[in-house]
Amino acid sequence: MQIVGKEKLKAVNQQGYFIFGNHTQAFGDVVLPLRIIPAGDYYAIGAQANWGIPILGKFILPYFGLPVGRDFKQFDHLVKAITKVISAKKAVVIYPEAHVWPYYTKIRPFPATSMHFPVALQAPSLVMTTTYHQPKRGKRPRIVVYLDGPFYPDTSLTNKQAQHKLHTQITAAMQQRAATSDYAYCTYHKIN
């Protein structure tokens, strides 16, 4: 695996920040940020169902995971936890596509509300796009991960407008990088 653009973290290393990534590796997306961010600075938002996955749920998520709540009380706990992480100058990783599509080479639509936390906390965001390329041997693709940004919320706009603007910037960066993928290990077809 190759990581391109890791030097972009220098622009945000004295503050808390968010990283948005495309969700294309079931286990890899959990450990990939550990190649980019120090383990003590990494937290990821995840569905509560992930805590039931062997190894992932027992050994990794208890240290790095922030569970999405099922009700308003649990959501309030998530908001407080993310605020604390960002205040402590650490990173929160978000996979806004929500569900993993292994080796998918495009960016799936995700809502502008995914940008709620960076806008509410006035924190910068980076984009982490996983791309797939022709292998030198075998069938498994070579993986190249690009980091882009940072992107900052526009404080001259309302929160909703700022979310839409940030969403547009982050989606465009992800789509531009995803377009460099030149190898489809898996193909997806819509079933009618």
N, C-alpha and C positions, 0 to 999 in steps of 0.2 A: 504494500500500500504506500502510495506517495501522497504527501500533504503539501499543497501549494498555498502560500500566502500566510503562513504562521506568524510572520513578522507583523501582520496587521493587529495582532493582540497588544503590541506595545502601545498603541494609541488609547487603549482602555484599561491597561494593567493597574492603574491607580484608582479604579472605581469598579462598582458592580456592573455587570453587563449580561445581556441575553445572547444566546446563539440559537438561530433557527436553522433546522436541517431537514432535508428530504428523508423520508422514512423508508429505507430500502434494504435494511439488514436486521433480521430479527434479534440476534444477539450482538452483532457488530455495532449497531447503533448505540448500545448501552456502553460498550467499552471504547468505541472510537474517540469520544471526547477525552479520554484519559491519555491519548497520544498527543493531545493539543493543550489541555488544561491540567495543571497539577491536581492530583487526586483530592487534596484537601480543599480545593476551590471549586469543585464540580458538583452540581446538583441537577437533576433532570425531573421534569414533570412527567408523571406517568399515570395510566389508568390503574385503579386498585386491583383489577384482575391480574396485572403483571406480578403482583406479590405472590401469587400462587404458582408461578412457573418455577420448576426445579432449578437450582443453582442461582438463577437470576433473582428470584424472589427471596431466597434465604441468605445469600451472601453478598449480593451487589446492591440491590435496591434499599435495604435498610440503612446503608451508608450514604448513598447518593440520590435516593428517590424522594420526590415530593408528590404524594398521591393526590389526584384530582378528587374532590369531594363528591358525594352523592346527594348532598342536601346543602342548604345555605349555611348551616353551622360548620360543616366540614369545609365548605368553600372559604369561609371566614378564616379557618385555621390555615388553609393554603395561602391566602392573601398575606396573613401575618408571617408565615414561614418565608415566603418569597421576599417580602419587605426586609426581613432580617438578613437573608442571604445577600441581597443587593447592598444593604447598608454595611455589611461586613466585607464588601469589595470582592465578592465571589461571583461565579458565573452560573446562570440557569440555562439549561439546554431545553429547547422546546421543539418537538416534531409536530408541526401544525397539521400535517396531513392525517394525523391520528393513527391510522392503521397501517401496518407494514405491508408493502407490496415488494417482495424480494426481487432485487436486481432491476427494478423498473427504471427506465431511462428518461422519463419525463417528469414534470412537476404536476401533481394533482391539485385541483382547486382546494383552497382552505379559506375560512372566513377572516374578514378584517378584524374581527373581535380577538383573533389570536395575538394582536398587537396591544391588547389591553394593558398588560403589565409594563412593557417598556414606556408606554405613554403615561400611565398613571404614576410611575416612579421616575419619569424623566431620565431613563437610563439608555445608554447606547445599545445597539444590536449589531451582531455580525451574522453572516450567512455562511453555513457549512453545507456545501453541495457535493454529494457523492456521485461520481460519474464512472462509467464502465467502458473499458477499452479492450481491443483485440488482444488476446493473450499471446505471449511469445511461444508458449507450448501448452498443450492441454486445452480444455474447454472453459475452465473458469476464467472470468474476465479479470484484467488488471484493474485495480481500483485507484482512482485519483480523486482526492478530496480537495476542494477549493474553499478557501476562506476569503470572504469579501466584506467590505465595510471599513469602519463602522458607519452605521446609519443612526441618526439622532432624531427623536421626535421633534416636530415643528411646534414650538411653544407659542407661535402667533395664531395657531388654529384652535378650534374647539377640540376636546378630546376625541370625539367621533371623527372629525375631519383629519386630525393627526393620525389616528389609527388607519384610516383609508390611505393617506399619503405614505405612511411607513409600510403598509401592506403592499402597495404598488411598487415601492422601491425594492423591498425584499423579494417579492415574487419575480420582478424583472431580473434581479441578480441571479436567482436560482435558475430561472428559465434559460438565461444566457449561458450559464455554466453547464446545465443539463444538456444543452444542444451540442456540446462537445463530445458527448458519449457516441462511440462509433461501433458498439458491439451489444447485441441483444442476446443475453444468456437465457432470458425468459421472455415470452411474448404474452400479452394479455389481450383477450378478445371479449367484446361486450356480447352477452348472451341476451337474446330477446325473449 
